[in-house]
Amino acid sequence: MHVSSRLLVEALAIREALQQAISFKLTHIWVRSDSQVLVREIDRNRNLLELHGVLSDVV
């Protein structure tokens, strides 16, 4: 799959981790990332234009 940026790759990985946690019925998960921009945007519940679709699934 072609992905436009490293930030999008990281967002997709987080989304996949959260989807897996849901499928295993986990109620707590600790997600770690070295992408400060991505973590900040998720934490603020804001969406960068580039990540809009992925982050709307995450938040």
C-alpha positions as CSV (number, residue, x, y, z in Angstrom):
1,M,0.0,0.0,0.0
2,H,1.2,3.5,-0.8
3,V,1.2,5.8,2.2
4,S,1.9,9.5,1.8
5,S,3.9,10.2,5.0
6,R,5.6,8.6,8.0
7,L,3.0,10.4,10.2
8,L,0.2,8.6,8.3
9,V,2.0,5.2,8.8
10,E,2.2,5.8,12.5
11,A,-1.5,6.8,12.7
12,L,-2.4,3.6,10.8
13,A,-0.4,1.5,13.1
14,I,-2.1,3.0,16.2
15,R,-5.5,2.5,14.6
16,E,-4.7,-1.1,13.9
17,A,-3.5,-1.6,17.5
18,L,-6.7,-0.1,18.9
19,Q,-8.8,-2.3,16.6
20,Q,-7.0,-5.4,17.8
21,A,-7.5,-4.3,21.4
22,I,-11.2,-4.0,20.8
23,S,-11.4,-7.4,19.1
24,F,-9.7,-8.9,22.2
25,K,-12.1,-7.0,24.4
26,L,-9.3,-5.2,26.2
27,T,-10.5,-2.3,28.3
28,H,-7.1,-0.7,28.9
29,I,-4.3,-0.2,26.4
30,W,-1.1,1.7,26.5
31,V,0.0,3.1,23.1
32,R,3.5,4.5,22.8
33,S,4.7,6.5,19.8
34,D,7.8,8.5,19.0
35,S,5.6,10.9,16.9
36,Q,5.1,13.8,19.2
37,V,2.9,15.5,16.5
38,L,0.6,12.6,16.2
39,V,0.2,12.0,20.0
40,R,-0.5,15.7,20.5
41,E,-3.2,15.7,17.8
42,I,-4.9,12.6,19.2
43,D,-4.7,14.0,22.7
44,R,-6.2,17.3,21.7
45,N,-8.9,15.5,19.7
46,R,-7.9,17.5,16.6
47,N,-7.3,16.2,13.1
48,L,-4.5,17.2,10.8
49,L,-5.9,17.4,7.3
50,E,-3.5,14.6,6.2
51,L,-4.8,12.3,8.9
52,H,-8.4,13.2,9.1
53,G,-9.9,9.8,8.2
54,V,-7.5,7.8,10.3
55,L,-7.7,10.0,13.4
56,S,-11.4,10.1,13.3
57,D,-11.3,6.3,13.7
58,V,-8.8,6.6,16.5
59,V,-10.5,9.3,18.6
